[in-house]
């Protein structure tokens, strides 16, 4: 049965409650740093942490009056902590809280995406070894080329996802930074030591220099990496869709016993899961464009990026989380039909072994051009008229002057075609 997608952990990261909780933690940590420096009473941070309460409805109520989200947050906070409110947000500006909080949300979301990618890698590895020696038709331009194995296709995807994992971890590190540098980033009203304390406690690094905001090239890189990852997932999904076509039917999505494929045609088993993934990849790529356009802002800052990030932050990570979950489910439960792969291998009448014949004739001393013309003539006849290339070659005097029947048989040996598969797997997965 197709599992229903549930991922409450990712949704919680982007909830308003969690967003304001991040802000509160940043404010409290900043107050702790100031207390250590003797700039606020030493017992104030503990009282603030004990009494502080987040009320989203109340924040929104105040915001309707003041038209400023951070001021609304601070005023709501003051209602619960009383006189200690004067020790909160000392020397700080809104972006110190908002940008650092956003970094923490992206960091948490990245951790979940890394888990997803690792799970997909595990499934791809399993399928690669399961079908390591399962022959199928390799296609270029959509046309039969030469034999490969289905396991090699899975190994190729595994290696691509390994690269995506490295990119994602790098992008998560790029965005895991914070600022507590005050207006225009000069630390004029809040010392750098506060920033260092807050970032260390929050598990991120201080941005070496800011101009009141974290520079958006970091975010552009992050969302671009998400776009590349989504494009890889689309690539896998698109291949599965092609393999499920009626004329091919070498593999197809899992299909539940009670599932219905069409409201009109009862026989249909449509690749709706992978089609859905291909559509969602377009969304994630569009978010990367929005992030790139956020890089250029007026002077030290404006807030044109803010409205964009309120959409692309949650949307890109939630959508990609879903895509990874879905494609992992599909590949884990993929219906694979080796008998159809074998059938399709034979469709061209052996024409897919033409390069092997060409090279053997050249080895025997025939010019490449002459050998090519001979093999092409027989290969096209075999492919178009349903004849057998091997038989055509055996009946050609010019070919038989150069090759023996045994040598021709060797060219048709799939074991010889796949003699380097083990070496490829060793490079992808390690000799162990």
N, C-alpha and C positions, 0 to 999 in steps of 0.2 A: 504494500500500500504506500502511496506517495505520502511522505511525512509532511505534516503541516509545519510551516516555518515559524519558529518562535525564537526570538533572541532578545529577551528583556534586558540583558546587560548592556547592549549597545543603546537601546532606547533610553535607559536610565542615565547614561552619560550625558545625553542631550536634553534631559528634562530641566525645566526651570528650577526645580528644587535643587538639583545637583549644581546647576550653574551658579546659583546664589550661595550655595554651600561652599563652593570653591572660592568665591569672592570673600566670604566670611573668614575662611581659613587664611587667606592671604592677608587680610586686615589684622587678624589676631597675631599672626607670625610677625608682621611688621611692628606691632605694639610690643611683642616680646623682645624684639631686637632693640627697640628704643628703651625698654626697661633695663636691659643689660647694660646699656650705655648711660643709664642714669637720667634719661630725658623724660621718662614718665615714671610714676610710682611703681615700685617693683611688684606690688600685689595686684595692679590693675589688669594685666593680661588674664590672670586666673579668674578674676571676677567676670571679666567680659566673656570668657569662654564658657563659664558656668551659666550666665544669665542670657546670653545672646539667643535670640529666636528669629527664625526666618518665616515670614508669612507672605507668600507670593501674592495672595489676593490684596493684602494691605499695601505691598510695594506697588502693585498696579494702580491701586486707588490713589496713592500719593503721586504717582507718575502722571496721572491724568491732570493733576493740578500743576505740577512743577515742570512737566515736559522734559525731564532729565532722569534717565534710569538709575544712574549711580547715586544721585542725590536722593532719589526716592528710596533706594536701598539703604543708604546711610541714615535717613530720617526714620525709616521703619526700625532699623537696628537700634537707634537711640531710644526708641519707645520701650525696648526691653532691657537695655543696660543702663539707662538713666544717665547720671552725671559722668560716668566713665566714657561716654561717647566723645568727650573732648580729647581722649587719648587715642582715638581711632582716626585713620586716614591723615595722620600728621605729615605734612609736607608732600603728600602724594597727590597724583592726578588720576582722573578716571581711567586713562589708558593703562596705568600701572596695574590696576585691578582687572580690567577687562581683557587686556592682552595676555597677562600672565595666566588668568583663568582659562582663556581660550586655549593656550598652550597645554595646560593640564588636561583639558578635555580631549584635545587631539592626541596627546600622549596616551591617554587611557583607551581611546578608540583604536589607536595603532596597535596596542597590545592585543586587543581582540582580533584584529585583522591578521596579525602575525600568527596567532593560534589557528585561524582559519586556513592560512596558507600552508602551515605545517601539516594540518590534517589532509589537505588536498595532496601535498607531496607524498604523504604516506600511502594514500590510495593509488596515486599514479605509479609509485614504486611497485606496489602489490600487483597491479594490472600489467605492468611492464614485464615482470618475471612470469606471470601466469601465461602471457601470450608471446613470450620471447621467441618461440620457434613456430608461431602460427603464421604461415605464409599468406600474403594478400597482394593485391595489385597496387603498385605504386603509380601515382598519376601526376603528370605535369600538364598544365593548361587544361586539366579535367580529362586528359586523354591517357590511356594506358601507356605506361613508360617501361619500368622494369619491376620485378618482384621485390617487395620488402616484407617485413613481418609486422604484425599488429603491435607486438611488444616494442619494436623500434619506434613506432609512432608514440606510444606511451612514454618511452624513455626520452624522446625529443621534448614532449610536453613537460616532463619532470625537470629537465635541465632548464627550460625556460622559466618554470616556476621557482627554481632555485635562484635564478638571477633576480626574479621579482622579489623574492624574500630578502635578498641582500639590499636591493633598492629600497624596499619598504622600511627595513630596519635603519638604513642610512637616513631616510627622509624623516623617520620618527625622531632620530637624534638631532636632525637639523631644526626641527620645530620645538624640541624640548628645551626651551629657554624662556627666561622671564626678565621683566624689568620692574624696578622700583626706583625710577630716576627723576620723577617729578616733571613739572612742566618743561617742555622742549628738551628734556633729557640731560640737564646740566647738573643734577643733584644739588641745586642751589638751596633747596629747603629740606632735603632728606639725604643723609650721608650714604655713600655706596655700601657701607657695612650693613645697612638694613637690607638692601637688595641681596647681598651675599647670604645673609642669614635666612631670608625668606626662600630663596632658590634652593639652598642646601636642604632645608627642612622639607621642601616640596619635591625634592628629587629631580630638579632640573638645573640648568646652568645659567648664570647671568649673561645676558647679551653684552658683549664687550662695549658697545656704544649704541645709543639709540637717540632718537629725536622726539621722544615722548611715546613713540610706538615701536614695536618690533617691526623690522623692515619686512615688507611683504614678498621679497624674493624668496624668503624661507617658505612661506605658505604656497607660493607659486610652484616651487620645486616639489613640495609635498603633494599637492593636488595633481601635478603632472605625473608623478609616480603612480598615484592611484589610477590615473587615466591609462597609463601603460599596462598596469595590472589588469584593469577591466578589458583592455583590448586583447590581452592574451587569453582571458577567459572566453571572450567572444570567439576568438580563433578556434578554441577547442570545441565550443558549442556549434559553430558553423560546420566544422568537419563532421561532427556527429549527425547534424542535419543532412549533410550530403550523403553520408553512409547509410542513412535511413530511407533514402529515396527508393521507391518501389523497384526501379530498374537496377539498383545496387544492392540494397538490403543486406549489408555486411554487418551492421550493428544498428541498434536502435535504443531509444530511451526506455527505461522501465515503464510498464503500463499496468495499472492496477486491475485486478479481476473485475471490479465493478465500474471501472472508468469508462466513459463514453467519449469517442473522438470527434463525432460530428452530430449536429442536430438533425441532419438530413440523410447522411450516409452511414449506416451502422458498421460498415466494414473498416472505417478509417481509424488509423493509429497515428495521429499527427504529432510532430515533435514540438509540442507546445512549451515544454520546459526549457529547451535550448533556444527556441525562438524568443522566449521571454528574456533570457539572458542576453541575447544579441541586441534586443531593443534597449535594455537597461545600460549597456555599455555606451550607447550614444549619450545618455544622460551624464555619465561620469566624465566622459571626454569634454562635454560642454562645460562642466564645472571647472575643469583645468583652464579653459579659456578665460572664464570669469576671474580665476585667481591670478592669471597672468596680467589681466587688465587692472588688477588692484595694486600692482607694484608702483605705478606712477601716481603720486599724490601731490597736492599743493604744498610747496615749501616744507616745513617740518611735519605737517600732517593735515589731513582733513578727515571726514568720516564717511566718504563715499564708499570705502571698502567695507564698512561695518554692516550695512544692510545686505550686501552680497554674502558675507561670511555667515550671517545668521541663517542663510538658506543652504549654502554649499557645504558648510561644516557638517551638520547632521545628515543632510541628504546624501552626500558623496560616501560617507563612511557607512551609513545604514544600507544604502543600495549595494555597495561593494560587499558588505558583510553578507547580504542576502544572495548576491551572485555567487560568492564563494561557497556558501552553504549548498546552493542549488546544484552547481556544477559538480561539487564533490559527491552529492547524492546520486547524480546521474551516472558519473563515471564508476562509482562503487557498484552500482546495480545495473550497469550497462548490459544489454542483451547482445551477445556477440555470436555470429553465425559463421564459423570456420568453413562449413560446407558451401556456403554462398561465396565466400572468398575464393575457395578452390574453383568453383564454377566460373567465377569472373576471370580468374587467371587463364582459363582455357578459352575464353571468348575470342581471342585474336588468332587462334590457331597456331600459337607459338611465336607470333610475330614479336612478342616482347623479348625474345632471346636474340634479336637481330644484331645487337651490338657485339655480343659474344662471337657470333659467326664472322662479323666484319673483322674483328681483331685477330681471330685465328687465321683468316685468309691473309691478312697483312703480315702476320708472323711467318707465314709460309713463303713470302716473297712477292705476293701480288700487290700492285699499287693500291693505295687507299681509295682513290677515285674509282678504279675499276671494281674493286671489291664492294664499295658502297653501292654502286649501280646494280650489281648483281643481287645483293641482299635486299636492296630496296624493292627491286622488281618482284621478287618472290614474296617479300613481306607484305607489300600492298595487296597482292593477289590473295594471300592467306587471310588478311584482315577483312577485306571487302567481300570476298567470294566464299568465305567459310572453309577454305582449304587449310591443309596442315603444312606449315612452313618447313618442318623437318622433312616431310615426304617430298616436298618440292625441291629441297636442296639435294636430297639423295638421288633425285632423278636428273639433276643438272650435271652434265659431263665436266664442265669447267670447275665446278665446286669439288667434284669427286676426284679430280686430278690433283687437288691440293689437300683435301681432308679425307680421313677415313670415317666410316660409319660410327666407329667407337668414339672418335674425337667429337663428332657431332652430338652423340649421346651425352658426352660430358658437359657440353654447353647447356643442355636441358636439365642438368642436375641441380636442384634447388639447394642442396647442401653446399655445393660449390658457390652458389650465389650468396649464401649467408655465412661463409666461412669466417668473416670478420665480425660477426654479431657479438661474439663473446668479448672481443677486444673493445668494441663500442660500449658495451655494458660495463666493462671494467673502468672505462674512462668516466662514465656517468655516475656509477654507483660505488666505485672502488672495488679493488680486487677481492676484498672480503665478501 
